[in-house]
Amino acid sequence: MKKYDIKEAIEKRRIIPFSDGPKIVSKELCTAKEDLQDAEDVFGLGKFKLATVTAYYAIFHSARALLYNKKYREKSHIQLARAIKTFYVDEGLLSEEYYDNFIQALSLREMADYKRKFSEQGAERSIKTAKESIKLAENILKPKKH
């Protein structure tokens, strides 16, 4: 697979300039936290498919907050993951593990949604990843004190 080219993604409108992005970063983080809480709640009820899907959306919204902060928005979930890798992982702001966990959660969500394959362990892993993703995004996005 060829290396992801953010310039090409922008030219092909897979990633779109979004100047208002930073204005709604906090809204995306709030949505991520709500989704995480919902995932934990339904997990507690034994609804592992819904927990898997909802935990993924917590990850998605926290990643979206990071992309919005860069004044871009995505056209697909995989483009969001790849843009986050370029802007944050490749720049040393997030670990490669962050990207790998994002992709795994995306895969678990797709398996749950489209193939009805899910498990308690997968849901638990996605919830753990969501917690970490939100925490990391908040740390990156918090105002710098001088």
Backbone as JSON Lines, residues from 0, in Angstrom:
{"i":0,"aa":"M","n":[0.84,-1.18,0.0],"ca":[0.0,0.0,0.0],"c":[0.89,1.25,0.0]}
{"i":1,"aa":"K","n":[0.56,2.19,-0.87],"ca":[1.37,3.4,-0.92],"c":[1.1,4.28,0.3]}
{"i":2,"aa":"K","n":[2.07,5.08,0.65],"ca":[1.95,5.97,1.81],"c":[0.82,6.96,1.57]}
{"i":3,"aa":"Y","n":[0.07,7.22,2.62],"ca":[-1.03,8.17,2.55],"c":[-0.5,9.57,2.26]}
{"i":4,"aa":"D","n":[-1.08,10.24,1.3],"ca":[-0.66,11.57,0.9],"c":[-1.78,12.55,1.24]}
{"i":5,"aa":"I","n":[-1.58,13.33,2.29],"ca":[-2.61,14.27,2.74],"c":[-2.91,15.31,1.67]}
{"i":6,"aa":"K","n":[-1.89,15.76,0.94],"ca":[-2.14,16.74,-0.12],"c":[-3.05,16.17,-1.2]}
{"i":7,"aa":"E","n":[-2.8,14.92,-1.56],"ca":[-3.66,14.26,-2.55],"c":[-5.08,14.1,-2.01]}
{"i":8,"aa":"A","n":[-5.21,13.73,-0.75],"ca":[-6.53,13.58,-0.13],"c":[-7.3,14.89,-0.16]}
{"i":9,"aa":"I","n":[-6.6,16.0,0.06],"ca":[-7.24,17.32,0.01],"c":[-7.61,17.66,-1.43]}
{"i":10,"aa":"E","n":[-6.7,17.42,-2.37],"ca":[-6.99,17.69,-3.78],"c":[-8.18,16.89,-4.27]}
{"i":11,"aa":"K","n":[-8.29,15.64,-3.83],"ca":[-9.39,14.78,-4.25],"c":[-10.62,14.94,-3.37]}
{"i":12,"aa":"R","n":[-10.56,15.89,-2.46],"ca":[-11.68,16.25,-1.56],"c":[-12.12,15.09,-0.66]}
{"i":13,"aa":"R","n":[-11.15,14.28,-0.26],"ca":[-11.42,13.25,0.75],"c":[-11.31,13.88,2.14]}
{"i":14,"aa":"I","n":[-10.46,14.89,2.21],"ca":[-10.32,15.75,3.39],"c":[-10.6,17.16,2.88]}
{"i":15,"aa":"I","n":[-11.46,17.88,3.59],"ca":[-11.94,19.17,3.11],"c":[-11.56,20.28,4.09]}
{"i":16,"aa":"P","n":[-11.06,21.41,3.57],"ca":[-10.8,22.54,4.47],"c":[-12.08,22.92,5.22]}
{"i":17,"aa":"F","n":[-11.93,23.26,6.48],"ca":[-13.06,23.58,7.35],"c":[-12.61,24.63,8.36]}
{"i":18,"aa":"S","n":[-12.67,25.88,7.95],"ca":[-12.12,26.96,8.77],"c":[-12.84,27.12,10.11]}
{"i":19,"aa":"D","n":[-14.1,26.73,10.18],"ca":[-14.84,26.84,11.44],"c":[-14.58,25.68,12.39]}
{"i":20,"aa":"G","n":[-13.77,24.71,11.97],"ca":[-13.51,23.54,12.78],"c":[-13.15,23.82,14.22]}
{"i":21,"aa":"P","n":[-12.15,24.7,14.46],"ca":[-11.76,24.94,15.86],"c":[-12.9,25.46,16.74]}
{"i":22,"aa":"K","n":[-13.89,26.1,16.15],"ca":[-15.01,26.63,16.93],"c":[-15.89,25.52,17.51]}
{"i":23,"aa":"I","n":[-15.85,24.33,16.91],"ca":[-16.74,23.26,17.39],"c":[-15.98,22.05,17.95]}
{"i":24,"aa":"V","n":[-14.7,22.25,18.21],"ca":[-13.9,21.19,18.83],"c":[-14.53,20.74,20.15]}
{"i":25,"aa":"S","n":[-14.92,21.68,20.99],"ca":[-15.47,21.31,22.3],"c":[-16.78,20.55,22.15]}
{"i":26,"aa":"K","n":[-17.58,20.87,21.14],"ca":[-18.83,20.15,20.89],"c":[-18.53,18.69,20.52]}
{"i":27,"aa":"E","n":[-17.52,18.48,19.7],"ca":[-17.14,17.11,19.32],"c":[-16.65,16.32,20.52]}
{"i":28,"aa":"L","n":[-15.86,16.96,21.38],"ca":[-15.38,16.26,22.59],"c":[-16.54,15.93,23.52]}
{"i":29,"aa":"C","n":[-17.5,16.83,23.61],"ca":[-18.68,16.57,24.43],"c":[-19.47,15.39,23.87]}
{"i":30,"aa":"T","n":[-19.62,15.34,22.57],"ca":[-20.31,14.21,21.93],"c":[-19.55,12.91,22.18]}
{"i":31,"aa":"A","n":[-18.22,12.97,22.11],"ca":[-17.4,11.78,22.38],"c":[-17.65,11.28,23.8]}
{"i":32,"aa":"K","n":[-17.68,12.18,24.75],"ca":[-17.9,11.79,26.15],"c":[-19.3,11.22,26.36]}
{"i":33,"aa":"E","n":[-20.29,11.8,25.7],"ca":[-21.66,11.27,25.79],"c":[-21.72,9.86,25.2]}
{"i":34,"aa":"D","n":[-21.08,9.68,24.05],"ca":[-21.07,8.35,23.43],"c":[-20.36,7.34,24.32]}
{"i":35,"aa":"L","n":[-19.27,7.73,24.94],"ca":[-18.56,6.83,25.86],"c":[-19.47,6.42,27.01]}
{"i":36,"aa":"Q","n":[-20.15,7.38,27.6],"ca":[-21.07,7.07,28.7],"c":[-22.17,6.12,28.25]}
{"i":37,"aa":"D","n":[-22.72,6.39,27.06],"ca":[-23.76,5.51,26.52],"c":[-23.22,4.1,26.29]}
{"i":38,"aa":"A","n":[-21.99,4.01,25.77],"ca":[-21.38,2.69,25.53],"c":[-21.21,1.93,26.84]}
{"i":39,"aa":"E","n":[-20.75,2.62,27.86],"ca":[-20.59,1.97,29.17],"c":[-21.95,1.53,29.74]}
{"i":40,"aa":"D","n":[-22.96,2.38,29.55],"ca":[-24.3,2.05,30.06],"c":[-24.86,0.79,29.38]}
{"i":41,"aa":"V","n":[-24.78,0.73,28.05],"ca":[-25.35,-0.42,27.36],"c":[-24.49,-1.67,27.54]}
{"i":42,"aa":"F","n":[-23.19,-1.48,27.73],"ca":[-22.32,-2.62,28.05],"c":[-22.81,-3.26,29.35]}
{"i":43,"aa":"G","n":[-23.12,-2.42,30.33],"ca":[-23.61,-2.91,31.61],"c":[-24.91,-3.69,31.5]}
{"i":44,"aa":"L","n":[-25.65,-3.43,30.43],"ca":[-26.9,-4.16,30.18],"c":[-26.69,-5.41,29.33]}
{"i":45,"aa":"G","n":[-25.43,-5.67,28.98],"ca":[-25.13,-6.84,28.16],"c":[-25.37,-6.65,26.68]}
{"i":46,"aa":"K","n":[-25.53,-5.42,26.25],"ca":[-25.78,-5.11,24.83],"c":[-24.44,-4.81,24.16]}
{"i":47,"aa":"F","n":[-23.72,-5.87,23.82],"ca":[-22.34,-5.74,23.36],"c":[-22.22,-5.18,21.95]}
{"i":48,"aa":"K","n":[-23.19,-5.47,21.1],"ca":[-23.17,-4.9,19.75],"c":[-23.3,-3.38,19.85]}
{"i":49,"aa":"L","n":[-24.29,-2.92,20.57],"ca":[-24.51,-1.48,20.71],"c":[-23.34,-0.81,21.43]}
{"i":50,"aa":"A","n":[-22.78,-1.48,22.4],"ca":[-21.63,-0.93,23.12],"c":[-20.43,-0.78,22.19]}
{"i":51,"aa":"T","n":[-20.21,-1.77,21.33],"ca":[-19.11,-1.72,20.36],"c":[-19.27,-0.55,19.41]}
{"i":52,"aa":"V","n":[-20.47,-0.42,18.87],"ca":[-20.75,0.64,17.9],"c":[-20.65,2.03,18.57]}
{"i":53,"aa":"T","n":[-21.24,2.16,19.72],"ca":[-21.26,3.46,20.4],"c":[-19.87,3.86,20.89]}
{"i":54,"aa":"A","n":[-19.1,2.9,21.37],"ca":[-17.72,3.2,21.79],"c":[-16.91,3.67,20.59]}
{"i":55,"aa":"Y","n":[-17.1,3.04,19.44],"ca":[-16.39,3.5,18.24],"c":[-16.73,4.96,17.96]}
{"i":56,"aa":"Y","n":[-18.0,5.32,18.08],"ca":[-18.37,6.71,17.79],"c":[-17.75,7.69,18.79]}
{"i":57,"aa":"A","n":[-17.49,7.25,19.99],"ca":[-16.75,8.1,20.94],"c":[-15.35,8.35,20.41]}
{"i":58,"aa":"I","n":[-14.72,7.32,19.87],"ca":[-13.39,7.45,19.28],"c":[-13.45,8.36,18.05]}
{"i":59,"aa":"F","n":[-14.43,8.12,17.21],"ca":[-14.62,8.92,16.0],"c":[-14.74,10.4,16.33]}
{"i":60,"aa":"H","n":[-15.59,10.75,17.29],"ca":[-15.81,12.16,17.61],"c":[-14.58,12.8,18.27]}
{"i":61,"aa":"S","n":[-13.84,12.03,19.07],"ca":[-12.62,12.61,19.65],"c":[-11.57,12.84,18.56]}
{"i":62,"aa":"A","n":[-11.48,11.93,17.6],"ca":[-10.56,12.11,16.47],"c":[-11.01,13.27,15.59]}
{"i":63,"aa":"R","n":[-12.29,13.37,15.4],"ca":[-12.84,14.47,14.6],"c":[-12.5,15.82,15.24]}
{"i":64,"aa":"A","n":[-12.55,15.89,16.56],"ca":[-12.17,17.13,17.26],"c":[-10.73,17.5,16.91]}
{"i":65,"aa":"L","n":[-9.85,16.49,16.87],"ca":[-8.46,16.75,16.51],"c":[-8.34,17.27,15.07]}
{"i":66,"aa":"L","n":[-9.08,16.66,14.16],"ca":[-9.03,17.1,12.76],"c":[-9.64,18.49,12.61]}
{"i":67,"aa":"Y","n":[-10.75,18.74,13.29],"ca":[-11.36,20.07,13.25],"c":[-10.38,21.13,13.75]}
{"i":68,"aa":"N","n":[-9.6,20.78,14.74],"ca":[-8.62,21.72,15.28],"c":[-7.58,22.11,14.22]}
{"i":69,"aa":"K","n":[-7.36,21.23,13.26],"ca":[-6.43,21.51,12.14],"c":[-7.14,22.22,10.98]}
{"i":70,"aa":"K","n":[-8.42,22.55,11.17],"ca":[-9.25,23.24,10.17],"c":[-9.54,22.39,8.94]}
{"i":71,"aa":"Y","n":[-9.79,21.1,9.2],"ca":[-10.22,20.18,8.15],"c":[-11.36,19.33,8.67]}
{"i":72,"aa":"R","n":[-12.1,18.74,7.72],"ca":[-13.09,17.73,8.06],"c":[-12.97,16.58,7.06]}
{"i":73,"aa":"E","n":[-13.52,15.44,7.42],"ca":[-13.35,14.21,6.65],"c":[-14.58,13.92,5.78]}
{"i":74,"aa":"K","n":[-14.36,13.09,4.77],"ca":[-15.47,12.61,3.94],"c":[-15.8,11.15,4.26]}
{"i":75,"aa":"S","n":[-14.96,10.48,5.04],"ca":[-15.23,9.1,5.43],"c":[-14.46,8.78,6.71]}
{"i":76,"aa":"H","n":[-14.85,7.7,7.31],"ca":[-14.2,7.28,8.56],"c":[-12.74,6.92,8.34]}
{"i":77,"aa":"I","n":[-12.44,6.21,7.26],"ca":[-11.05,5.82,7.02],"c":[-10.19,7.04,6.68]}
{"i":78,"aa":"Q","n":[-10.77,8.02,5.99],"ca":[-10.02,9.24,5.7],"c":[-9.72,10.0,6.99]}
{"i":79,"aa":"L","n":[-10.65,9.98,7.93],"ca":[-10.4,10.61,9.23],"c":[-9.22,9.92,9.91]}
{"i":80,"aa":"A","n":[-9.23,8.6,9.94],"ca":[-8.14,7.86,10.59],"c":[-6.8,8.19,9.93]}
{"i":81,"aa":"R","n":[-6.78,8.2,8.62],"ca":[-5.53,8.47,7.9],"c":[-5.05,9.9,8.11]}
{"i":82,"aa":"A","n":[-5.97,10.84,8.14],"ca":[-5.59,12.24,8.38],"c":[-5.03,12.41,9.8]}
{"i":83,"aa":"I","n":[-5.64,11.74,10.77],"ca":[-5.13,11.81,12.14],"c":[-3.74,11.21,12.2]}
{"i":84,"aa":"K","n":[-3.53,10.13,11.48],"ca":[-2.18,9.54,11.44],"c":[-1.18,10.55,10.89]}
{"i":85,"aa":"T","n":[-1.53,11.23,9.82],"ca":[-0.63,12.2,9.21],"c":[-0.36,13.39,10.13]}
{"i":86,"aa":"F","n":[-1.44,13.98,10.65],"ca":[-1.3,15.21,11.44],"c":[-0.79,14.99,12.86]}
{"i":87,"aa":"Y","n":[-1.06,13.83,13.43],"ca":[-0.73,13.63,14.84],"c":[0.24,12.48,15.11]}
{"i":88,"aa":"V","n":[0.03,11.33,14.5],"ca":[0.91,10.19,14.74],"c":[2.26,10.42,14.08]}
{"i":89,"aa":"D","n":[2.25,10.76,12.81],"ca":[3.5,10.98,12.09],"c":[4.29,12.16,12.64]}
{"i":90,"aa":"E","n":[3.61,13.07,13.32],"ca":[4.27,14.23,13.93],"c":[4.7,13.96,15.37]}
{"i":91,"aa":"G","n":[4.46,12.75,15.86],"ca":[4.9,12.38,17.2],"c":[3.99,12.85,18.32]}
{"i":92,"aa":"L","n":[2.8,13.33,17.99],"ca":[1.87,13.82,19.01],"c":[1.0,12.69,19.58]}
{"i":93,"aa":"L","n":[0.82,11.65,18.78],"ca":[0.11,10.45,19.2],"c":[0.94,9.25,18.79]}
{"i":94,"aa":"S","n":[0.76,8.14,19.5],"ca":[1.53,6.94,19.19],"c":[0.92,6.17,18.02]}
{"i":95,"aa":"E","n":[1.72,5.31,17.44],"ca":[1.24,4.42,16.38],"c":[0.12,3.53,16.94]}
{"i":96,"aa":"E","n":[0.21,3.2,18.21],"ca":[-0.82,2.39,18.87],"c":[-2.18,3.08,18.81]}
{"i":97,"aa":"Y","n":[-2.2,4.42,18.93],"ca":[-3.45,5.16,18.82],"c":[-4.12,4.87,17.48]}
{"i":98,"aa":"Y","n":[-3.34,4.97,16.41],"ca":[-3.86,4.72,15.07],"c":[-4.33,3.27,14.94]}
{"i":99,"aa":"D","n":[-3.52,2.34,15.4],"ca":[-3.88,0.92,15.32],"c":[-5.18,0.64,16.08]}
{"i":100,"aa":"N","n":[-5.34,1.24,17.25],"ca":[-6.55,1.06,18.05],"c":[-7.77,1.67,17.34]}
{"i":101,"aa":"F","n":[-7.58,2.83,16.69],"ca":[-8.66,3.47,15.93],"c":[-9.13,2.51,14.84]}
{"i":102,"aa":"I","n":[-8.17,1.97,14.07],"ca":[-8.51,1.07,12.96],"c":[-9.18,-0.2,13.48]}
{"i":103,"aa":"Q","n":[-8.69,-0.73,14.59],"ca":[-9.32,-1.92,15.15],"c":[-10.75,-1.63,15.6]}
{"i":104,"aa":"A","n":[-10.97,-0.5,16.25],"ca":[-12.32,-0.14,16.7],"c":[-13.24,0.06,15.49]}
{"i":105,"aa":"L","n":[-12.71,0.67,14.44],"ca":[-13.49,0.85,13.21],"c":[-13.89,-0.52,12.65]}
{"i":106,"aa":"S","n":[-12.95,-1.44,12.62],"ca":[-13.22,-2.79,12.12],"c":[-14.25,-3.51,13.0]}
{"i":107,"aa":"L","n":[-14.12,-3.4,14.31],"ca":[-15.08,-4.02,15.21],"c":[-16.48,-3.43,15.01]}
{"i":108,"aa":"R","n":[-16.54,-2.13,14.81],"ca":[-17.83,-1.47,14.56],"c":[-18.44,-1.97,13.26]}
{"i":109,"aa":"E","n":[-17.65,-2.07,12.21],"ca":[-18.16,-2.55,10.93],"c":[-18.62,-4.0,11.03]}
{"i":110,"aa":"M","n":[-17.86,-4.83,11.73],"ca":[-18.26,-6.23,11.91],"c":[-19.58,-6.32,12.69]}
{"i":111,"aa":"A","n":[-19.72,-5.5,13.7],"ca":[-20.95,-5.51,14.5],"c":[-22.13,-5.0,13.68]}
{"i":112,"aa":"D","n":[-21.93,-3.91,12.96],"ca":[-23.02,-3.31,12.18],"c":[-23.41,-4.13,10.96]}
{"i":113,"aa":"Y","n":[-22.43,-4.57,10.2],"ca":[-22.71,-5.16,8.9],"c":[-22.73,-6.68,8.87]}
{"i":114,"aa":"K","n":[-22.07,-7.3,9.82],"ca":[-22.02,-8.78,9.82],"c":[-22.58,-9.4,11.09]}
{"i":115,"aa":"R","n":[-23.04,-8.55,12.0],"ca":[-23.58,-9.0,13.29],"c":[-22.61,-9.9,14.03]}
{"i":116,"aa":"K","n":[-21.32,-9.58,13.91],"ca":[-20.29,-10.3,14.65],"c":[-19.74,-9.34,15.7]}
{"i":117,"aa":"F","n":[-19.88,-9.71,16.95],"ca":[-19.43,-8.86,18.06],"c":[-19.27,-9.74,19.28]}
{"i":118,"aa":"S","n":[-18.57,-9.2,20.27],"ca":[-18.34,-9.96,21.5],"c":[-18.22,-9.02,22.69]}
{"i":119,"aa":"E","n":[-18.32,-9.58,23.86],"ca":[-18.11,-8.8,25.08],"c":[-16.69,-8.24,25.1]}
{"i":120,"aa":"Q","n":[-15.71,-9.07,24.69],"ca":[-14.32,-8.63,24.71],"c":[-14.07,-7.48,23.73]}
{"i":121,"aa":"G","n":[-14.68,-7.58,22.55],"ca":[-14.54,-6.5,21.56],"c":[-15.14,-5.2,22.05]}
{"i":122,"aa":"A","n":[-16.31,-5.31,22.67],"ca":[-16.96,-4.12,23.21],"c":[-16.11,-3.5,24.32]}
{"i":123,"aa":"E","n":[-15.59,-4.36,25.18],"ca":[-14.74,-3.89,26.28],"c":[-13.49,-3.19,25.75]}
{"i":124,"aa":"R","n":[-12.89,-3.78,24.73],"ca":[-11.69,-3.18,24.13],"c":[-12.01,-1.82,23.51]}
{"i":125,"aa":"S","n":[-13.12,-1.73,22.81],"ca":[-13.5,-0.46,22.19],"c":[-13.78,0.61,23.23]}
{"i":126,"aa":"I","n":[-14.4,0.23,24.33],"ca":[-14.65,1.19,25.41],"c":[-13.33,1.67,26.0]}
{"i":127,"aa":"K","n":[-12.41,0.76,26.23],"ca":[-11.08,1.14,26.75],"c":[-10.38,2.09,25.78]}
{"i":128,"aa":"T","n":[-10.44,1.78,24.5],"ca":[-9.83,2.64,23.48],"c":[-10.5,4.01,23.45]}
{"i":129,"aa":"A","n":[-11.81,4.03,23.6],"ca":[-12.53,5.31,23.61],"c":[-12.09,6.19,24.78]}
{"i":130,"aa":"K","n":[-11.96,5.6,25.95],"ca":[-11.5,6.36,27.12],"c":[-10.12,6.98,26.85]}
{"i":131,"aa":"E","n":[-9.22,6.15,26.33],"ca":[-7.86,6.62,26.04],"c":[-7.88,7.7,24.96]}
{"i":132,"aa":"S","n":[-8.69,7.51,23.93],"ca":[-8.75,8.46,22.82],"c":[-9.23,9.83,23.28]}
{"i":133,"aa":"I","n":[-10.25,9.83,24.1],"ca":[-10.78,11.1,24.61],"c":[-9.73,11.8,25.47]}
{"i":134,"aa":"K","n":[-9.1,11.05,26.35],"ca":[-8.07,11.63,27.23],"c":[-6.92,12.22,26.4]}
{"i":135,"aa":"L","n":[-6.45,11.48,25.41],"ca":[-5.36,11.97,24.56],"c":[-5.77,13.2,23.78]}
{"i":136,"aa":"A","n":[-6.97,13.19,23.23],"ca":[-7.45,14.35,22.47],"c":[-7.55,15.58,23.38]}
{"i":137,"aa":"E","n":[-8.09,15.4,24.56],"ca":[-8.2,16.52,25.51],"c":[-6.82,17.08,25.85]}
{"i":138,"aa":"N","n":[-5.84,16.21,26.05],"ca":[-4.49,16.67,26.38],"c":[-3.88,17.47,25.23]}
{"i":139,"aa":"I","n":[-4.1,17.02,24.02],"ca":[-3.57,17.74,22.86],"c":[-4.28,19.07,22.66]}
{"i":140,"aa":"L","n":[-5.58,19.09,22.9],"ca":[-6.4,20.26,22.57],"c":[-6.49,21.29,23.69]}
{"i":141,"aa":"K","n":[-6.06,20.93,24.9],"ca":[-6.18,21.89,25.99],"c":[-5.29,23.11,25.73]}
{"i":142,"aa":"P","n":[-5.76,24.28,26.13],"ca":[-4.98,25.5,25.89],"c":[-3.61,25.41,26.56]}
{"i":143,"aa":"K","n":[-2.62,25.87,25.87],"ca":[-1.25,25.88,26.4],"c":[-1.09,27.06,27.36]}
{"i":144,"aa":"K","n":[-0.51,26.77,28.53],"ca":[-0.25,27.83,29.51],"c":[1.16,28.34,29.3]}
{"i":145,"aa":"H","n":[1.3,29.64,29.29],"ca":[2.63,30.25,29.08],"c":[3.23,30.66,30.41]}
